[in-house]
Amino acid sequence: MPRPNPSIPAKPRPCSDLKEFVRPLYAELDTLYKLSYRLSLSYQKLASTSLEEFFPTAITCLPTGHETGRYLAVYVGLSYLRIAFIDLLGDQQVEGHSRVRRTLEKAWPIEEHLRRDHAMDLFTWIGDCIAEVVADSLANPSEKMPTELTTGISLCFPVKQKSLDEAILMPTGKGFALNSDLNLRQALLSGYERHTRRLDENDGPMPAKKRKLYCLPSLKIAVMTNDTVATLASLAYFMPSLPNTRVVMGLIVGAGCNATVPFRITDLHDSKTRHIRAREPDAIETLVSTEWTLSSATAPLHELGITTPWDTELDMHSQRPGFQPFEYMVGGRYIGELVRIICYDWFHRSLGIARSALPLKLVKEYSLTTDFLSLFVAPNYSNERLASDLSKHLPPPPTSSWSWTPELAGDVRAIAAAVQDRAASLVASAVVGLLACTREIQLRSPDSLSAKIDQNPHSALKVTEQCELHGRFSSKSGWKNGPEELAVAVSGGVIQHYPHYKETVQRYIDRLILCAGPQEGGKSVFLRENAANSSAGLLSPTMSLDVNGCSEPQHNSSSGEEEVVIFGCRKSELALVQTRWVISKLGQTLDPSPTFQIATGSAVGDADKQTPFAVLSKLTGGSDIGKSLWTNDLELDLVAGKVHCLVHCLKDMPTTLPPHCLLAAVPDREDCSDAVCMRSDLKFTSIDQLPPGSVVGTSSSRRKALVRRNWPHLEVVECRGNVDTRLAKLDAPSSRFSCILLATAGLLRLGLGHRITHRLDASIFPYAVGQGALGFEVRTDRPDILELVRHVDHKPSRWRGMAERAMLRSLQGGCSSPIGVQSSLEPLEKEENGLTDDSHRGRDGSSGGNLSLRAMVLHIEGTSEIVAEDVATVRCDEEAEQLGVSVANMLLAEGARSLMPKQL
């Protein structure tokens, strides 16, 4: 009998509860915070003591955004080779192109035999591909080709560099048969240079890719760099260092994962920076490609028990066991395999399905790809549709009687979601840890959150110190008082294209920063892709500038100093997600787009998450004043001019605004309904199925009254907190809740649509005033901001919201009032004379419409209700508000006042 291997953790015992089965994949927020803290210490130690990791580049400044010129850009990725001619346009716009124009771009998959064969075969092929693009350019008679092409090379491999134009390969686990210490510059030049002369009898046999016989210009390799460096440089070029904004990291999450950050030279081992200090004695910082997935940097994963037996199994069967444990947990090359291992374990060991009956792609190693999960499993399609897709793409053997069912397909989706969520949380933890290591942010000791991380020598620098330190990486001359955005440039197939991945990483970053406490200067960390969505590496030529010639960004004197537009919102996760969505929509709509910042503020409702809303409302004055639970401090900042626009959930926005403030715009409204989130160990699919005595959690007076009205056999219990907190209360092993009620829109915006069991019909469960909509509040003396936000205004959503709010205002209702609404607007296609009245059209092209509004006022115990409904043709804001007043008067005439004594 074989003896067990003590180095391999035992797998979980067979379990029939999928939620319990995948629980090892979930880490609590405090564990993730500890991970960030410990990683910051690990990174600091490796930077200062290790001679094998955290190697600096030769780059001591970033592009300013003003550089111009034409370059050949080459990106050697894990799966693809991309080559293009790049025109850097600086501040110009040419033929609709902003800053960068790409021409003759081509891409080729890197076939497996090129990965495995001799290194020179790979670089010969790359040289042939470069020659093909250059030759195609020569075929264009309008192109004037120089005798020498300035070229930038970006690589997915870890490299050592002592100068910008050379790179030595370091040990890699990327799946390529490349020797360490390979001179990549010489290998690339050798692969191309045969095309700069005619064939002669001394040439060897024809290479695999047909050789071009052109006399091509020679290459001048001006820069070779890691792809994360190029990603950082790319965003820095597209988003020049403007006041209050700095690009502080390049992050790639694709087939692999890596990050580059500016490091203080004094924080690095002397031997690693001699070449920089010899060339630039005054240099303060240099870019460092961290290669943070290597085992030496990831000990905290094991110390905190984050590594699972499934991770260990994947690691053991990888090409280089133990080499890159972090990459095995987050990299796209491995996520599909990790999901396969867990699915096989679930179906075979826990459900008892025979190995021979399962689809081959669940049995065979590396047969389930991350691309497949992204395209078929991750999207929010029904389980029935997923079962159909799996039957086509993952069919069981012909001899098997087993088949895919919607329930089994849902199991695959749940496992993939758990793996993806963990990967995103680990990437976020590493980002926060690395930014703490470089002193961009401040972490507090996990052992005592009241003690700052001063025990760690990498506590954050003050804003003034950072301006002094980062003089060559950002502008300090235009610094303005206000919040600072630390931009993380992101690229890679997983973080850019896997559904909800980037948003999930951002959400975890926000949560970790909130745990750390207030940051110096009100800093926030924001994941950003560059405006042109360039592939990583295509902007590496911007780094070929003379490193001693980097200049400070200059504002366009013809238009004056460019102002940063500051949006204010609450500190909650949902508020940040919504505000970033607004910024993204404006960025897509406006050309050129201004620079946006986010300032967050706290409110009474954020600080006190235990007291019921009705009590808090009473403490703050009752009626609509209760909505100041969410907005009061922010509105003070707006009135004081500290922020330019507030982004509210419209349902939380007071119906009476401060003097000189107005509701400026309402973007397209999300699903208004309320969602039922059932506890995962219950098999009920509807609230109607819950047995008597089941507990429903909600903090809303309206929802409490409606549950008591529609399902009097259920018990309603207060459940407060942000979305994650309430879901955690539902999921807790000792949870008393059978389900909780949340706004559908909030769950969808947070990427938590999979938590929705079903959505309640508004005809029996009318939603809150403004639910599902966002509202922009601006000052009346800022017509420029008013004009800006109206670019994303959606007139039907605004009119519906204004009618609902006018009704609530007339009733003197607030957030503690059990009042529900249902509204709709049917557009008027034509006026009575057959012509469309363009004077009433919004930016979205909508004209007037028939607006209907139904409102319900309930007794808090759900024992009675009064309903009123009216319809009106509206063509302006005032007519929409008149409809709301009309419905309110109808309710009051029916005795609604008697149902709301505490509110009135």
Stockholm file with secondary structure:
# STOCKHOLM 1.0

chainA/1-904         MPRPNPSIPAKPRPCSDLKEFVRPLYAELDTLYKLSYRLSLSYQKLASTSLEEFFPTAITCLPTGHETGRYLAVYVGLSYLRIAFIDLLGDQQVEGHSRVRRTLEKAWPIEEHLRRDHAMDLFTWIGDCIAEVVADSLANPSEKMPTELTTGISLCFPVKQKSLDEAILMPTGKGFALNSDLNLRQALLSGYERHTRRLDENDGPMPAKKRKLYCLPSLKIAVMTNDTVATLASLAYFMPSLPNTRVVMGLIVGAGCNATVPFRITDLHDSKTRHIRAREPDAIETLVSTEWTLSSATAPLHELGITTPWDTELDMHSQRPGFQPFEYMVGGRYIGELVRIICYDWFHRSLGIARSALPLKLVKEYSLTTDFLSLFVAPNYSNERLASDLSKHLPPPPTSSWSWTPELAGDVRAIAAAVQDRAASLVASAVVGLLACTREIQLRSPDSLSAKIDQNPHSALKVTEQCELHGRFSSKSGWKNGPEELAVAVSGGVIQHYPHYKETVQRYIDRLILCAGPQEGGKSVFLRENAANSSAGLLSPTMSLDVNGCSEPQHNSSSGEEEVVIFGCRKSELALVQTRWVISKLGQTLDPSPTFQIATGSAVGDADKQTPFAVLSKLTGGSDIGKSLWTNDLELDLVAGKVHCLVHCLKDMPTTLPPHCLLAAVPDREDCSDAVCMRSDLKFTSIDQLPPGSVVGTSSSRRKALVRRNWPHLEVVECRGNVDTRLAKLDAPSSRFSCILLATAGLLRLGLGHRITHRLDASIFPYAVGQGALGFEVRTDRPDILELVRHVDHKPSRWRGMAERAMLRSLQGGCSSPIGVQSSLEPLEKEENGLTDDSHRGRDGSSGGNLSLRAMVLHIEGTSEIVAEDVATVRCDEEAEQLGVSVANMLLAEGARSLMPKQL
#=GR chainA/1-904 SS CCCCCTTSCCCCCCCSCHHHHTGGGCCCHHHHHHHHHHHHHHHHHHHHHCSSSSEECSCCSCCCSCCEEEEEEEEECSSEEEEEEEEEEEEEEETTEEEEEEEEEEEEECCHHHHHSCHHHHHHHHHHHHHHHHHHHHTSTTCCCCSEEEEEEEESSCEECSSTTCCEECCCCSSCCCCTTCBHHHHHHHHHHGGGSCCCTTSCSCCSSCCCCCCCCEEEEEEEEEHHHHHHHHHHHHSCCCTTEEEEEEEEESSSEEEEEEEEGGGSCHHHHHHHHHHCTTCCEEEEECCTTSGGGCHHHHHTTCCCHHHHHHHHTSSSTTSCHHHHHHCHHHHHHHHHHHHHIIIIIISCCCGGGSCHHHHSTTCSCHHHIIIIISSCCCHHHHHHHHHHHSCCCTTCCCCCCHHHHHHHHHHHHHHHHHHHHHHHHHHHHHHHHTTSSCCBCTTCTTSBGGGSSCCCCCHHHHHHHTTTTSCCTTCCSSCCEEEEEEESHHHHHSTTHHHHHHHHHHHHHHHHCCCGGGCEEEEECCTTCCCTTTTGGGGGSCGGGCCCCCCCTTTCSCCCEEEEEESSHHHHHHHHHHHHHHHHHCSSCCCEEEEEECCHHHHCCSSCHHHHHHHTTSGGGGGHHHHHHHHHHHHTTSCSEEEEEGGGSCSSCCTTEEEEECCCCCCCCEEEEECTTCCCCSGGGCCTTCEEEECCHHHHHHHHHHCTTSEEEECCSCHHHHHHHHHSTTCCCSEEEEEHHHHHHTTCGGGCSEECCTTTSCBCTTTTCEEEEEETTCHHHHHHHGGGCCHHHHHHHHHHHHHHHHHTCCTTSCEEEEEEEEECSSCTTSSCCGGGCCTTSCCCEEEEEEEEEECTTSSCEEEEEEEEEESSHHHHHHHHHHHHHHHHHTTHHHHCTTTC
#=GC SS_cons         CCCCCTTSCCCCCCCSCHHHHTGGGCCCHHHHHHHHHHHHHHHHHHHHHCSSSSEECSCCSCCCSCCEEEEEEEEECSSEEEEEEEEEEEEEEETTEEEEEEEEEEEEECCHHHHHSCHHHHHHHHHHHHHHHHHHHHTSTTCCCCSEEEEEEEESSCEECSSTTCCEECCCCSSCCCCTTCBHHHHHHHHHHGGGSCCCTTSCSCCSSCCCCCCCCEEEEEEEEEHHHHHHHHHHHHSCCCTTEEEEEEEEESSSEEEEEEEEGGGSCHHHHHHHHHHCTTCCEEEEECCTTSGGGCHHHHHTTCCCHHHHHHHHTSSSTTSCHHHHHHCHHHHHHHHHHHHHIIIIIISCCCGGGSCHHHHSTTCSCHHHIIIIISSCCCHHHHHHHHHHHSCCCTTCCCCCCHHHHHHHHHHHHHHHHHHHHHHHHHHHHHHHHTTSSCCBCTTCTTSBGGGSSCCCCCHHHHHHHTTTTSCCTTCCSSCCEEEEEEESHHHHHSTTHHHHHHHHHHHHHHHHCCCGGGCEEEEECCTTCCCTTTTGGGGGSCGGGCCCCCCCTTTCSCCCEEEEEESSHHHHHHHHHHHHHHHHHCSSCCCEEEEEECCHHHHCCSSCHHHHHHHTTSGGGGGHHHHHHHHHHHHTTSCSEEEEEGGGSCSSCCTTEEEEECCCCCCCCEEEEECTTCCCCSGGGCCTTCEEEECCHHHHHHHHHHCTTSEEEECCSCHHHHHHHHHSTTCCCSEEEEEHHHHHHTTCGGGCSEECCTTTSCBCTTTTCEEEEEETTCHHHHHHHGGGCCHHHHHHHHHHHHHHHHHTCCTTSCEEEEEEEEECSSCTTSSCCGGGCCTTSCCCEEEEEEEEEECTTSSCEEEEEEEEEESSHHHHHHHHHHHHHHHHHTTHHHHCTTTC
//
